């Protein structure tokens, strides 16, 4: 693996992603994800790539039966390779590469691998920070979103955690993600997303065929949403609100809670082609959450407690 064939793509909170531009068929339309650390915290302890991969394979992947989890492969890398990649990071990337690592994760580039197009062929329509469409020629559309909390809220709550947070932040509300847990709910959810998209006149979008394909693809993956629900809620009477409010320190965040919070932050890509009437769903961002965030979760939960039971005219009641 030669560093000259990899170019910087993006930088997250703990990972840095590079895109392959060489001619090796093994890496074509693939990205390489390497571990990073905040430049101002060089001694911070972060999980290794192999630990992340094992967690996903042991705790998450076995519950999905239809290849919804994006394919991942652990590859060996050298220190010099990582040093070379680190030199390619832009100044606005807040991470440095953990050059002591000996592994990275190789995975498909969502925009290239499943469409045959380049990332640059797409343009982005952002309905909100939570609902994003990527549009390309020939009927190619990728919808990106985070379903976040999929659970059964307490009976006295007017709003679920997702909608309460949107209200608190003063963001635009389009649809409640709890609707993703049933066929009728998906129909309503898709209708609201499409209604919002229809306000944008984009010549690359087939506004007649997209709504039907969008709904069909999500309904075909209803079991994926139900699996996310199952992983977030370890039992029928699991009360995530009480679990978080009861935290006194990061040590109180047990493995069930960490898994639940991990699944609450996955990203979903719905990859559609209106010309071919095809659609698939892929799930990414499955890194285990750290218990160091436990008290932040509690602080946010307490702040939202005054919103859950109120009614706001601009946001309909959740299920």
N, C-alpha and C positions, 0 to 999 in steps of 0.2 A: 504494500500500500504506500503510494507516494503522496506526500503532502501537497505537491504542486497541482494535483488533480482535484483538490478539495478547496472550495471557496466558502467564506463566511456567509451564512444565511440569516440566522437570528440568534438572539441571546435571551434566555429566560431568567428565572430567579435562581436556578441551580444547575442548569444545563446550557450548553452552547451547541448550536447545530451548524453543520457544514454540508454543503451540497456538492455532489460529485459532478465533474465536468470532463472526465477522461473518457477513454474508449473501452475500458474493461467491462464486458457484458455483465460480470458479477455485481458491479456497483452501479450500473446504469439505472437512472431514475430513483436512486437511493439517497438517503441522507445519513450522516454520521452524528450521533449524539454523544458528546463528551461531557464529563463532569467539570463544573466550575465552582469557584468560591468568590465571595465578595472581595474586591481588591483591598478594602479597608479592614478586612478580617481574615488575614492569611492563615491563621491558626485554627479557624473554625473546623469542627469535626463534622464531616458530611459522609453519608453512606456511599460505599463503593458501587460501581456499576454492577458487579456480580451479585451484590446484596439486593439491589433493586430488582434485577432480573429474576432472582430466585423468589422474591416476595410476590411479584406479579404471577409467576408460573405456579406457585404453590397456593396462594390465597385468592387469586382472582380468575385467572384464565380457565381453570377447570369448570367453572360455573357457566361458561359460554360455549355453546355447542355449534354455532354456525359461523365461526371465523369472524365474529364482530370485533374482536381485539386485533388491532393492527399487528402484523407479523413483525417480530423482533428477533435479532440474532446478535449474540455477544461475539465480538471479534477482538483478537489480540492486537495491541499497538505498542509502539516503542516510545521511550521517553523523548527521543529526538523528534519523532513524528509529532508529538504533542507540543514540543517547544516550537516547532515550525508553525503549527496551527495557531499557537498563542500569538505569534508575531503578526498574524493576519487580522487580529481583532481590532475593530474600529474603536476610536477613543470614547464613543458614547456607550460602549458595552461596559457594564459595571462589574463584570466578572473577569477573573483570570482562569486559565485552564489548570486543573489539578494534574500537573505533569508527573506526579508519582503514581498515577493510575497505570494499569497495564491492560485495561479493557475499555471498549466503547460499545455502544449499541448501534447496529446497522438496521435501518428500517426503510420502508417505502416512502418516497416523497409523495404525499397525498395528491399534490397538484399534477405531478408528472406520471406517476406509476399507473394510476387508474384511468387517466384520460389520454395519455400519449402527447399531451401538450406541455408547454413550458410554463413555469410560474408567471412569467411576464406576459403570457397570453390572456391572463385573467385580469379583470378589474373588479374592484370591491364596492359593494353597496352595503352600507352599515345601517340597518334599521335602528338598532340600539347597540350598546356595547355587548349585549348578550346574544343578539341575533344578527348574523353576518352572512351575506351572499357573495360568492365569488363567481363572476360571470365570464364566459369565454365563448368564442364562435362555435358553430356547429352544434348548438343545443347543450353545451356543457355547462353545468351549474353545480357548484359545491356550496352547501349550506353548513355553516359552522356555528355551534352553540354549546353551552354548558347546561345540562339539565338541572344541575345543583341538587337541592334537597328533594328527594322523592320519598315521601313518608305519609303517614296519617296524622294530621295535626290534632291536638286536643279539641274536643267538641266546642269548647267556649271560644276558640280562636276564630276571628273573622278572616284572618289572613295567614297563609303559610309563611314559612321563613323566607322563601324567595321573594314573594310579593312584598312582605314587610320591609325587607332590605331595600327594594326598589323605591318604596314610599319614603323611607328614611333619607335616601340619597337624592330624592327629588328627580329621579330618572323617569323616562317614558315607560309606561306599562302597556304591553301588547297582549300577552297571554300568560296564563298560569301553567307552569310546567307539570303540575299534578294531573293535568288532563292527559298526559302521556301514558297513563297507567290503564287506559281502557280504549276500545275501538271508537266508541262514541266520543270520548274525550279527545282522542287524536283528531277526529273529524272537526271538532270545534276549534281545537288548537291550530290546526293547519289553515282553517278558514280565516282566522284572525291574522296569522302570519301573512297569508296571501293578500288579504285586504290591505295590509300595511305596505306590502311590496308593490301593489297595484298603483299606489300613489306616485311611484317613480316610473317614468316613461323611458325604458331602456330598450333599444332596438334589437339587442341580442336575446331578449327573453320572449319565449312563446307563452303569452299570458293565457292562452286557451288550454294548452296541454299540460303546463307545469302544475297547476293545482291538483289535478287528478293523480299525476305521477308522484308528486310530493306526499300526498295522503297515502297512496298505495304503498310506497316504500316504507313509511313510518309504521303503518299497520302491519306490514310484513315483518317488521322488527319489534313488534309489541313485546315479545318474550325477552328481548334485550333490556327494555325498560323495566320489565318486571324483575329481571335478574339484578339490575342496579338497585331496585327497591329492596330486594331480599338481602343483598350484601350490606346495604345501609342500615337495615333493621334486623338485628340478630334474633328477635322474637316478636310475636304478635303484640306483646305489651311493652315493647322497648320504647321508652320515653326519652328521646334525644334531648329535649329541652331540659328535663330534670337532670340528666346525666351531665350536661355542660354547666348548668347552674350550680351543681354540687361540687365542682372542681375546686380544690383548695391549693393545689400545686400541680406542676406538670407531671409529677409521679402518679397522680390520680387518673391520668388518661390511660386507660387500659387498652389492650389490643383490639377489643371490639370497637371502642370509640375511634381509635386510630384508623381502623379499616373503614368504618362508617364515614369518617371525614375525608379519607382518601377517595372513596367512590363519589363523594359529593363534589369533587373538583375535577372529574374527568371531562374531557372534551369529546364532542361527537361531530363527525363529518358525514353529511349525507351527500353522496356523490351521484348526480343525476345526469341523464342525457335525454332531452325531450325528443330528439330526432329518432333515437333507437328505442325509446320508451323503457329505459333501464335505470335501475337505482339500487345502490348498496349503501350500507351504513358501517362506519368504522369508528372504533373507540380508541382514544389515546390519552396521554397524561395520567398514568397510573402509579406514579411514584408514591411510596408510602409517606404519609404526613408525619411530621416530627412532633413529639410531645412538647417541644419548646413553644408551640403555638397555643397550648392549652389555655393559658390565662387570657390570651387575646380573644379566643373563642368565647370565654365566659363574659368578658367585658362587652363584647358585641351582643351576646344573648341578653344580657341585662338591659342594655340600651334599647333593644327591640321589644322588650316585654311590654312597654307602654303603647306599642303600635298594634300588636297582635289582636287586641280585643276592640279596637276602635273601628269605625266605619268612615271611609273616605269616599266622597262622591265620585272622584275621577278613577277609582279602581274598584271593580266588581268584587264581591265576596268570593273567596276560594271555595273549592269543593268541600 
